[in-house]
């Protein structure tokens, strides 16, 4: 029986991971759960899965967790060990009891623990984009050195992993990643200036956290996926192409030198790639709907509008540039998205802030995770200063 540590257990990927565990009680057990501040959801997970260790972000969250556990049906002897902070994340990720780490913490908060798990030769289900976007070279060097298994959980990269499994890489010419196009796929660019956070959060296909949903609206999320794909599968940026596919049934395709294209298609349900990451190279019945081939259907594919979605092109440029460019890109985007959701900048201001941060922040080579975290911190600070200059010049959009 495999024991799992779930980093980000109360988020979308974490909740779906626990559902896969729920469906397969004879195959998986939860060793540790790690969450941020969502104590009510975490308590319900503790009561159901009985982890040995639970990690939260702060001492205040730990105090609230203690209070909630005191009021719960668990006796004190049944409580898990309660820890908090970044080093506690590292500890549970490298613990001898942990067989698989599901890395699903949003942001660079999960970077150090994921890197440590790779060094410790754990199987890592990677659902945290920032790990490779910010520190791709460092993490992949560690994967090669340790022999750890890094299996992507993101639906597109998981699909690419499936398509490339057993492929002769010398014969592969291109990877195609699909994008739903988000809520503004057909919206004229002239109308985007007045987009509200509520409109941008209304994704037509996926239910996700706020940041990734806004990133999907700007196609920044797809840009991050291009960067990840380059690191995961050793592609040059020119070998990774994004195609808009509103039906979100085909998740990735690979093209061979003879023109043959192999595609992976499945239901839009994250439990399938999560289970694949846990069971690979084997497959088993998954708790997801299957495509009904008795129904007529149409699948559309088209190129993205790079003028309307400039952040996608910026991601390509940053990966080609190398150095700390992609780390700066990620940090600036996170701050810009937060500011847009607060009404401090406009929707189009997100791309403007990210681009200006990249122009002003020096590009340098990071040699360690500590370097990455410092670059991330400096980039965020710069992005905030740029936003402060803009904030007085725009009227907050209606919620």
Order of alpha helices (4+ residues) and beta strands (2+ residues): beta-alpha-beta-alpha-beta-alpha-beta-alpha-beta-alpha-beta-alpha-beta-alpha-beta-alpha-alpha-alpha-beta-beta-beta-alpha-beta-alpha-alpha-alpha-alpha
